[in-house]
Amino acid sequence: MGNIILTGDRPTGKLHVGHYVGSLRRRVELQNAGDYDKMFVFLADVQALTDNADNPEKIRQNIIEVTLDYLAAGLDPEKCTIFLQSQIPELAELTMYLMNLVTVSRLQRNPTVKTEIKMRNFEANIPAGFLCYPVSQAADITLFKANVIPVGEDQKPMIEQTCELVRRFNATYSEILVEPRVVLPDNRSCLRLPGTDGKAKMSKSLGNCIYLSDTADEVWQKVRSMFTDPDHLRVEDPGKVEGNCVFTYLDAFSNDDDFAKFLPEYKNLGELKDHYRRGGLGDMKCKKLLNAVINDRLEPMRQRRHELEQDIPEIYNILKKGTEKAREVAAKTMDEVRHAMRIDYFDDEELIKEQSERFRSKA
């Protein structure tokens, strides 16, 4: 079997630059490299409802926002299958079967789930659907037999749990499901891009995001207020690069060509960091460079998104076609799963024959 890639996002809002450097940029690279047999990219609207059950309209509205971001960033429906999770009923079926192979205590130990529960204040009252999020994600991956999963570092525990479920299913029934492997960003700064306020995670709810669809003015407003070194009070003061959001973002976004284009007095980021550390370099100069770099990356996406927004029915058509294509694959895998679990009753001619003979012998 060759490489089958699967990745996706919860449609709870527009995508931000953390999504882009963490996984979306990598997805486009993998797509364009063509070193795969199939590539699936999905909008995880079912999983988004696990903590938005009382506000389905939020998910409904953001389906189109995320799809526009996908296409604007370079995902091509001719090269990858973009689909809606909720429109693949086989996913719900497989999730139910996999839930029988994992304990509640194991789900509670998942580090990603524990972090998300705390962030959403679910400690005292955890929705069952949210607790079973890793099982749903395992169904997404295994239903399409994906073995390459480009994600951010925070999703590694989820993929590890998927591998556990694959091994348990295959040992219990038959070697049907495939263990996936994680593909992380090559650049460590991209593994978990902090929010503009210096907090550990960029989050829509915390309001510390730079969105892919932000205007140039909006980007500048956010970069200008970005957290730096709180002890770097004067230009001549030595500054710290570590934990400084501006330099973390420059690590994630910039290259040597950017310096030649926007700040030619430095050859590369290393020289800029050295100057900042010894003092004599102001935060605003660094922020102006970062603003130029980010806007340079986002401008083509903005233009493409504006074009796509002029024909929204076609965006839905892309989603519909992709979902139909994905469901064909899902149906084939579920046939194999039901056969392995011996619940393909109507297609099991041997079972029907055996039961016929058993009851005939009683006559």
Summary of the structure (lengths in Angstrom):
residues: 363
radius of gyration: 23.9
end to end distance: 49.9
largest distance: 99.9
contacts: 1143
relative contact order: 0.13
helix: 59%
strand: 7%
